[in-house]
Amino acid sequence: MNKSLFNFFTIFFMVGVSSGLSYCQDLQQYYAAAKKAYGDKDYEQFYENITAANQLHPYHQGILYQLGMAAARVNKTQEALSALRKAIHIDAGFDLNTDDFETIRNSSGFQSLYTLKEELQKVQVKSDTAFLLNDNGSHIESIAIDELNNEFYFASIHKKKILKRDKAGNLTDFVHSGAFGLTAVFDLEIDTKNNVLWACASPMPEMEGYDTVQHSALFKFDLKSGALIDKYETKEITSSVFGDLTLNSKGQVFVSDGKTNTIFTIDEKSKTLNPYFTSEEFWNIQGIAFSDDDHILFIADYIKGPYRLNTLSMELTQFQSENELSLKGIDGLLYFNNSLVAIQNGVRPNRVTRYELDQQQMRIISATIIDKAHPSFNEPTMGCIYKNKLYYIANSAWGAYDENHALKPELIKDVVVLTAELK
């Protein structure tokens, strides 16, 4: 049996809470039917069922790859090539040397897939190493900078704390582990005008002292002292992951919840955390960023790609691109000079890409790779921009845990912070 098929059908697909139980059941049923048909060498049924799965989930690279296999088996050459090309743009590691592709192997279109794979897998490096951090099991996820004092701050998943690196390179705890009820800290934003550091945190199995009764929360700290100013919790929501923060030009904070696919903001007067926007379009939202005039909120859906929300009309639109590069797998998202800087750890190989927008900020008109398959990559996650330079975490330690969510000491590496000029 084809190993890639076997492995593919053992994967659990997370398609977002809003998709519903019946959706997931239908998807699993089509998978099971496709797997059985493939095993029975009933390729017509294999094609029929994997096509149905693709219609339900057209964004998943594994489904696209299997659709390419199935279409080739039933002599639908162009459909096979189209599906495989999309799959490889997401994961350049897919195997093209299986017997499933014999009927299309000699076509010029199939041979071009080898060239595409080779090109996508090439190492591209435009960044330099800004500095290294001794991780000590902290598991650093994101970075922020105090532009006035040239000091960096880091969010810790495992140790549930916030670290500070001063001008001399000294690393200290800015907020100690678990202080004020901190859980796994995902992202930080600094408001230098108001002397505030914002942090979002959520309880995760990977953190020390994991406790399921804790809640996701947004924290407001004094930037000079580290004292807690306010804390905003999702007490009515039992399952949420606050994965990303952003500030608008007025200093208002927004946080994305990848579990409920809701963007929250706060009411400073009532001291409450309130829903700002959600949509059934979303499957798993991650990075968020505002345009310079605050009229557009850019939202990265990890599975479907980026969206734009017009904050005046509240109209949501999914981005279209004039480039073949996949828009999937965006974790960190930053806005800079009419472009989106996307840290993509959901494509293979991982990459950091700058996507130029048209003047209306409706379409992506070009893409430039900043880093791809960088030797320091483990899992690049989030970053910040300072004086036209991108700084980002190259090797977040999500892969350093065992099946019980305990850190493996031999997999803990120094944190690599990379930097690249944004011209």
C-alpha positions as CSV (number, residue, x, y, z in Angstrom):
1,M,0.0,0.0,0.0
2,N,1.2,3.5,-0.8
3,K,2.8,4.8,2.4
4,S,1.9,8.4,1.8
5,L,-1.8,7.3,1.5
6,F,-1.6,5.3,4.7
7,N,-0.1,8.1,6.6
8,F,-2.5,10.6,5.1
9,F,-5.5,8.8,6.4
10,T,-4.2,8.6,9.9
11,I,-4.0,12.4,10.2
12,F,-6.7,14.2,12.2
13,F,-7.9,17.3,10.3
14,M,-8.7,20.3,12.3
15,V,-11.0,22.5,10.2
16,G,-12.3,24.9,12.7
17,V,-15.1,24.9,15.3
18,S,-17.4,26.7,13.0
19,S,-17.4,23.9,10.4
20,G,-19.6,21.8,12.7
21,L,-19.7,18.1,13.7
22,S,-21.6,16.9,10.6
23,Y,-19.0,18.5,8.3
24,C,-16.2,16.6,10.1
25,Q,-18.2,13.4,10.0
26,D,-18.8,13.7,6.3
27,L,-15.2,14.4,5.7
28,Q,-14.1,11.3,7.7
29,Q,-16.6,9.2,5.8
30,Y,-15.3,10.2,2.4
31,Y,-11.7,9.6,3.7
32,A,-12.7,6.1,4.9
33,A,-14.4,5.3,1.6
34,A,-11.5,6.6,-0.4
35,K,-9.0,4.6,1.7
36,K,-11.0,1.4,1.2
37,A,-11.4,2.0,-2.5
38,Y,-7.7,2.5,-3.0
39,G,-6.9,-0.6,-1.0
40,D,-9.4,-2.6,-3.2
41,K,-7.9,-1.0,-6.3
42,D,-11.3,0.4,-7.2
43,Y,-9.9,3.6,-8.6
44,E,-13.2,5.0,-9.8
45,Q,-14.6,4.9,-6.3
46,F,-11.2,6.3,-5.0
47,Y,-11.6,9.2,-7.4
48,E,-15.2,9.8,-6.6
49,N,-14.7,9.9,-2.8
50,I,-11.5,11.9,-2.7
51,T,-13.2,14.4,-5.1
52,A,-16.0,14.7,-2.6
53,A,-13.5,15.3,0.2
54,N,-11.8,17.9,-1.8
55,Q,-15.1,19.7,-2.4
56,L,-15.5,19.9,1.4
57,H,-11.9,20.8,2.1
58,P,-10.3,22.3,-1.0
59,Y,-7.4,23.8,1.0
60,H,-5.7,20.7,2.4
61,Q,-2.5,19.7,0.6
62,G,-3.0,16.0,1.5
63,I,-6.4,15.9,-0.2
64,L,-5.0,17.6,-3.2
65,Y,-2.2,15.1,-3.5
66,Q,-4.6,12.2,-3.2
67,L,-6.9,13.8,-5.8
68,G,-3.9,14.0,-8.1
69,M,-3.2,10.3,-7.6
70,A,-6.9,9.4,-8.1
71,A,-7.3,11.6,-11.2
72,A,-4.1,10.0,-12.7
73,R,-5.5,6.5,-12.1
74,V,-8.7,7.3,-14.0
75,N,-6.8,9.1,-16.9
76,K,-7.9,12.6,-16.0
77,T,-4.4,14.1,-16.8
78,Q,-5.1,17.8,-16.6
79,E,-7.1,17.5,-13.3
80,A,-4.3,15.4,-11.9
81,L,-1.6,17.9,-12.8
82,S,-3.6,20.8,-11.5
83,A,-4.2,19.2,-8.1
84,L,-0.6,18.1,-7.8
85,R,0.7,21.5,-8.6
86,K,-1.5,23.1,-5.9
87,A,-0.4,20.4,-3.4
88,I,3.3,20.9,-4.1
89,H,3.0,24.6,-3.7
90,I,1.9,23.9,-0.1
91,D,4.2,20.9,0.5
92,A,7.2,20.5,-1.8
93,G,8.0,17.1,-0.1
94,F,5.3,15.1,-1.8
95,D,6.5,12.0,-3.6
96,L,6.1,11.9,-7.4
97,N,7.8,8.6,-7.9
98,T,4.9,6.2,-7.0
99,D,3.2,3.9,-9.4
100,D,0.1,5.9,-9.1
101,F,1.4,8.4,-11.6
102,E,2.6,6.1,-14.4
103,T,-0.2,7.1,-16.8
104,I,0.9,10.8,-16.7
105,R,4.6,10.4,-16.0
106,N,5.7,11.2,-19.5
107,S,3.6,14.3,-20.0
108,S,5.4,17.6,-20.1
109,G,3.2,18.9,-17.3
110,F,4.2,16.1,-15.0
111,Q,7.9,16.6,-15.7
112,S,7.5,20.3,-14.8
113,L,6.3,19.2,-11.3
114,Y,9.9,18.0,-10.6
115,T,11.2,21.4,-11.6
116,L,8.7,23.0,-9.3
117,K,9.6,20.8,-6.4
118,E,13.3,21.5,-6.8
119,E,12.7,25.3,-7.0
120,L,10.5,25.4,-4.0
121,Q,12.9,23.3,-1.9
122,K,15.9,25.6,-2.6
123,V,17.3,27.4,0.4
124,Q,16.8,31.2,0.2
125,V,18.3,33.4,2.9
126,K,18.1,37.2,2.9
127,S,18.2,37.7,6.7
128,D,21.1,37.9,9.2
129,T,21.2,36.6,12.7
130,A,20.3,39.5,15.0
131,F,21.2,37.6,18.2
132,L,20.8,34.3,20.0
133,L,19.0,33.7,23.3
134,N,19.7,30.9,25.8
135,D,16.3,29.3,25.8
136,N,16.6,27.4,29.2
137,G,13.3,25.7,28.3
138,S,11.3,28.9,28.0
139,H,10.0,28.1,24.6
140,I,10.0,31.6,23.0
141,E,7.1,32.2,20.7
142,S,7.1,35.9,19.8
143,I,9.1,39.2,20.0
144,A,8.3,42.8,20.5
145,I,10.5,45.9,20.7
146,D,10.4,49.1,22.8
147,E,11.5,51.5,20.1
148,L,12.3,54.3,22.4
149,N,14.8,52.3,24.5
150,N,15.9,49.7,21.9
151,E,14.9,46.8,24.2
152,F,13.4,43.5,23.1
153,Y,10.7,41.5,24.9
154,F,9.9,37.9,24.5
155,A,6.8,35.7,25.1
156,S,7.4,32.3,26.8
157,I,5.0,29.4,26.2
158,H,6.5,26.8,28.6
159,K,7.6,29.0,31.4
160,K,4.5,31.3,31.3
161,K,6.5,34.5,31.5
162,I,7.8,37.6,29.7
163,L,11.5,38.1,29.2
164,K,13.4,41.3,28.5
165,R,16.7,41.8,26.6
166,D,18.4,45.2,27.3
167,K,20.7,47.2,25.1
168,A,23.7,45.3,26.5
169,G,22.2,42.0,25.6
170,N,21.3,41.0,29.2
171,L,18.3,38.7,29.4
172,T,16.0,39.0,32.5
173,D,12.5,38.2,33.6
174,F,10.2,41.2,33.0
175,V,7.2,39.3,34.4
176,H,8.0,36.2,36.4
177,S,6.6,32.7,35.6
178,G,2.9,32.5,36.3
179,A,2.7,36.0,37.9
180,F,-0.8,37.6,37.9
181,G,-2.2,34.3,36.5
182,L,-0.1,34.2,33.4
183,T,-0.5,31.1,31.3
184,A,1.4,30.3,28.1
185,V,2.2,33.7,26.6
186,F,1.7,33.8,22.8
187,D,2.2,37.4,21.7
188,L,3.3,40.8,22.9
189,E,2.6,44.4,21.7
190,I,4.2,47.6,23.0
191,D,2.5,50.9,23.1
192,T,5.4,53.3,23.7
193,K,3.1,56.4,23.7
194,N,1.2,55.1,26.7
195,N,4.1,53.2,28.3
196,V,2.2,49.9,28.1
197,L,3.1,46.3,27.2
198,W,0.2,44.1,26.2
199,A,0.4,40.3,26.4
200,C,-2.1,37.6,25.4
201,A,-1.9,34.2,27.1
202,S,-3.8,30.9,27.0
203,P,-3.6,27.7,29.0
204,M,-1.7,25.0,26.9
205,P,-0.6,21.5,27.7
206,E,2.9,22.5,26.8
207,M,3.2,25.0,29.7
208,E,4.4,24.2,33.2
209,G,1.7,23.5,35.7
210,Y,-1.0,23.1,33.0
211,D,-4.4,23.6,34.6
212,T,-7.6,23.2,32.6
213,V,-9.6,25.6,34.8
214,Q,-7.6,28.6,33.8
215,H,-8.8,31.0,31.1
216,S,-7.3,32.8,28.2
217,A,-6.6,36.4,29.1
218,L,-5.3,39.7,27.9
219,F,-2.8,41.5,30.2
220,K,-1.9,45.1,30.4
221,F,1.5,45.9,32.0
222,D,3.4,49.0,32.9
223,L,6.3,49.0,30.5
224,K,8.8,50.5,33.0
225,S,8.0,48.5,36.1
226,G,6.3,45.4,34.8
227,A,3.4,46.0,37.2
228,L,0.0,44.7,36.2
229,I,-2.4,47.5,35.2
230,D,-5.3,45.4,34.1
231,K,-6.3,41.9,33.2
232,Y,-9.2,40.8,30.9
233,E,-10.4,37.2,30.9
234,T,-12.7,35.1,28.8
235,K,-14.5,33.6,31.8
236,E,-17.6,32.7,29.8
237,I,-15.5,30.8,27.1
238,T,-14.1,27.5,28.2
239,S,-12.0,26.8,25.1
240,S,-10.0,29.5,23.4
241,V,-6.4,30.2,22.2
242,F,-5.3,33.8,22.1
243,G,-2.6,33.6,19.5
244,D,-2.0,37.1,18.2
245,L,-2.2,40.7,19.2
246,T,-2.2,44.0,17.3
247,L,-2.8,47.7,18.1
248,N,-4.5,50.3,15.9
249,S,-3.1,53.8,15.6
250,K,-5.0,54.9,18.6
251,G,-3.5,52.2,20.8
252,Q,-6.6,50.1,21.0
253,V,-5.8,46.4,21.4
254,F,-7.2,43.5,19.4
255,V,-6.6,39.8,20.0
256,S,-7.4,36.8,17.8
257,D,-8.8,33.6,19.2
258,G,-8.0,30.7,16.9
259,K,-10.5,28.3,18.7
260,T,-13.7,30.4,18.4
261,N,-12.4,32.3,15.4
262,T,-13.3,35.6,17.0
263,I,-11.3,38.8,17.3
264,F,-11.8,40.5,20.6
265,T,-11.1,44.0,21.8
266,I,-11.6,45.6,25.2
267,D,-13.8,48.3,26.7
268,E,-11.5,50.2,29.0
269,K,-14.4,51.8,30.8
270,S,-16.3,48.6,31.7
271,K,-13.0,46.6,31.9
272,T,-14.5,43.9,29.7
273,L,-13.2,41.8,26.8
274,N,-15.7,42.0,24.0
275,P,-16.2,40.3,20.6
276,Y,-15.2,42.6,17.8
277,F,-15.7,40.4,14.7
278,T,-16.2,36.8,13.7
279,S,-17.3,35.0,10.5
280,E,-18.4,31.6,9.4
281,E,-15.8,32.0,6.7
282,F,-13.0,31.5,9.2
283,W,-11.5,28.1,10.0
284,N,-8.5,28.9,12.1
285,I,-7.5,32.6,12.5
286,Q,-3.9,33.5,13.6
287,G,-2.0,36.7,12.8
288,I,-3.8,40.1,12.6
289,A,-2.5,43.5,11.6
290,F,-3.9,47.0,10.7
291,S,-3.3,49.2,7.7
292,D,-1.7,52.6,8.4
293,D,-5.1,54.3,8.4
294,D,-6.9,51.6,10.4
295,H,-9.4,51.1,7.7
296,I,-8.3,47.6,6.9
297,L,-7.7,44.8,9.4
298,F,-5.7,42.0,7.8
299,I,-6.5,38.6,9.2
300,A,-4.6,35.4,8.5
301,D,-6.6,32.2,8.4
302,Y,-4.0,29.4,8.9
303,I,-5.9,27.0,6.6
304,K,-7.6,29.3,4.0
305,G,-5.1,32.2,3.7
306,P,-5.4,35.9,4.5
307,Y,-8.5,38.1,4.6
308,R,-9.1,41.8,4.7
309,L,-11.8,43.3,7.0
310,N,-13.0,46.8,6.1
311,T,-13.4,48.3,9.5
312,L,-15.8,51.0,8.3
313,S,-18.3,48.7,6.5
314,M,-17.2,45.5,8.3
315,E,-17.1,43.8,5.0
316,L,-14.8,40.7,4.9
317,T,-13.0,39.6,1.7
318,Q,-10.6,36.8,1.1
319,F,-7.4,37.8,-0.6
320,Q,-6.8,36.7,-4.2
321,S,-3.3,36.5,-5.5
322,E,-1.7,36.9,-8.9
323,N,1.2,34.6,-7.8
324,E,1.1,30.8,-7.5
325,L,2.8,30.7,-4.1
326,S,0.5,29.3,-1.5
327,L,-1.1,31.7,1.0
328,K,-1.6,28.9,3.6
329,G,0.0,28.4,6.9
330,I,0.5,32.0,8.0
331,D,1.2,32.3,11.7
332,G,2.7,35.7,12.2
333,L,1.4,38.6,10.0
334,L,2.7,42.1,9.8
335,Y,1.8,45.1,7.7
336,F,4.5,47.3,6.2
337,N,4.4,49.9,3.4
338,N,1.5,48.5,1.5
339,S,2.6,44.9,1.9
340,L,2.0,41.9,4.2
341,V,4.9,40.2,5.8
342,A,3.9,36.6,6.4
343,I,5.7,34.0,8.6
344,Q,4.5,30.7,7.1
345,N,5.1,27.6,9.1
346,G,2.2,25.7,7.5
347,V,4.0,25.3,4.2
348,R,6.9,23.0,3.5
349,P,9.6,24.2,3.5
350,N,8.8,27.0,6.0
351,R,9.3,30.5,4.7
352,V,8.9,34.2,5.4
353,T,7.3,36.0,2.5
354,R,6.5,39.6,1.6
355,Y,3.3,40.0,-0.3
356,E,2.8,43.3,-2.2
357,L,-0.7,44.7,-2.4
358,D,-2.4,46.7,-5.0
359,Q,-3.3,50.3,-4.3
360,Q,-6.8,49.4,-3.1
361,Q,-5.3,46.7,-0.9
362,M,-7.7,44.2,-2.4
363,R,-5.3,41.9,-4.2
364,I,-1.8,40.5,-3.8
365,I,0.1,41.5,-6.9
366,S,3.6,40.0,-6.2
367,A,5.5,38.0,-3.7
368,T,9.1,38.1,-2.5
369,I,10.7,35.4,-0.5
370,I,12.7,36.8,2.5
371,D,13.8,33.4,3.9
372,K,13.0,29.9,2.8
373,A,14.3,26.6,4.3
374,H,16.6,28.7,6.5
375,P,19.1,26.4,8.3
376,S,18.0,27.9,11.6
377,F,14.3,27.1,11.1
378,N,12.6,24.7,13.4
379,E,9.3,26.5,13.4
380,P,9.4,30.2,12.6
381,T,6.5,31.9,14.4
382,M,6.1,35.7,15.0
383,G,8.0,38.9,14.6
384,C,8.0,42.7,14.7
385,I,9.3,45.6,12.5
386,Y,11.6,48.3,13.7
387,K,13.2,51.0,11.6
388,N,12.4,49.1,8.4
389,K,13.8,45.9,9.7
390,L,12.0,42.7,10.4
391,Y,12.9,40.7,13.5
392,Y,11.4,37.3,14.0
393,I,11.7,34.0,16.0
394,A,13.2,31.4,13.7
395,N,12.9,28.3,15.9
396,S,10.0,28.2,18.3
397,A,10.2,24.9,20.3
398,W,6.9,23.3,19.5
399,G,8.8,20.2,18.2
400,A,10.8,19.8,21.4
401,Y,8.0,18.1,23.4
402,D,7.2,14.4,23.9
403,E,3.8,12.8,23.6
404,N,3.1,13.8,27.2
405,H,3.9,17.5,26.5
406,A,7.2,17.3,28.4
407,L,10.2,19.1,27.0
408,K,13.0,16.9,25.7
409,P,16.2,18.5,27.0
410,E,18.2,17.3,24.0
411,L,15.9,19.2,21.7
412,I,16.2,22.6,23.5
413,K,18.3,24.9,21.4
414,D,19.3,28.5,21.6
415,V,16.6,30.8,20.3
416,V,17.6,32.3,16.9
417,V,16.3,35.8,16.2
418,L,16.7,36.7,12.5
419,T,16.5,40.1,11.0
420,A,16.0,41.3,7.4
421,E,15.9,44.7,5.8
422,L,12.5,45.7,4.3
423,K,13.2,48.0,1.4
